[in-house]
């Protein structure tokens, strides 16, 4: 999702931080959150700086967890968020979920 660098990123769901780190080749600064009691994970990458939360932290839906950036392989394509949702370990198309969230704003 294209967005201006520095655009705040919020936790998609209440849950726990599974992974937060840096991958210089692909994802840059990235974050993985496991939703509480829903069997879903939410993956964010290319954050401008390391996530504001760490593995083991509890996060609340809507909590700021970072900001859009262009780290990893995004340095050559500009600021954007790479976002994945997995349900039961299987990737799902995030667009319907994002559209539902957008309608609630």
C-alpha positions in Angstrom: 0.0 0.0 0.0 1.5 3.3 -1.1 1.6 5.9 1.7 3.8 8.8 2.6 6.9 8.0 4.7 6.1 8.5 8.4 2.4 7.6 8.1 1.5 6.0 11.4 0.9 2.2 11.4 -1.6 0.8 13.9 -2.1 -2.7 15.2 -4.8 -4.5 13.1 -5.9 -6.5 16.1 -5.4 -7.0 19.8 -2.8 -9.7 20.3 0.8 -10.4 20.9 4.0 -9.5 19.0 5.6 -12.6 17.6 8.5 -11.0 15.7 10.0 -7.6 15.2 13.3 -7.2 13.4 15.2 -6.1 10.4 15.9 -7.9 7.1 18.2 -5.9 4.9 17.4 -7.9 1.7 13.6 -8.0 1.6 11.4 -6.8 4.4 13.5 -4.1 6.1 12.1 -3.2 9.5 9.2 -5.6 10.0 6.6 -6.8 12.6 4.4 -9.8 13.1 1.4 -9.7 15.4 -0.7 -12.8 16.3 -4.3 -11.8 16.8 -5.8 -12.9 20.2 -8.1 -15.8 19.8 -8.7 -15.5 16.1 -6.1 -17.7 14.4 -4.8 -14.8 12.3 -1.4 -13.1 12.0 -0.7 -9.7 10.6 2.7 -8.9 9.0 3.9 -5.4 8.3 7.2 -4.6 6.5 9.3 -1.7 5.2 8.7 0.4 8.4 10.8 3.5 8.6 12.4 2.5 11.9 12.3 -0.5 14.1 8.8 -1.2 15.4 7.8 0.5 18.7 7.0 -2.9 20.2 9.0 -6.0 20.8 8.4 -9.8 20.7 6.3 -10.8 23.7 4.6 -7.4 24.0 0.8 -7.2 24.1 -0.7 -4.8 21.6 -4.2 -3.4 21.4 -6.1 -2.9 18.1 -5.4 0.6 17.0 -2.2 1.0 19.0 0.6 2.7 17.0 3.3 0.1 16.2 5.4 2.0 13.7 5.4 4.1 10.6 5.5 3.6 6.9 9.0 3.7 5.4 11.1 2.3 2.6 13.5 -0.1 4.2 14.7 -3.5 2.8 14.1 -3.8 -0.9 11.7 -0.9 -0.8 14.5 1.6 -0.8 14.4 1.7 -4.6 10.6 1.9 -5.0 9.6 4.4 -2.4 7.5 4.6 0.7 4.9 1.9 1.1 3.6 -0.8 3.5 3.7 -4.4 2.7 0.9 -6.0 4.7 -0.1 -9.7 4.9 -2.9 -11.5 6.8 -2.6 -15.2 7.4 -5.5 -17.3 8.7 -4.6 -20.6 10.2 -1.2 -20.2 8.6 -2.6 -19.7 5.1 -2.2 -16.3 3.4 -5.5 -14.6 2.6 -6.3 -11.6 0.4 -6.2 -8.6 2.8 -8.2 -6.3 0.5 -11.7 -7.3 1.8 -10.6 -6.8 5.4 -8.9 -3.5 4.6 -12.1 -2.2 2.8 -14.2 -3.2 5.9 -11.9 -1.3 8.2 -11.9 1.7 5.9 -15.7 1.9 5.9 -15.7 2.0 9.7 -13.5 5.2 9.8 
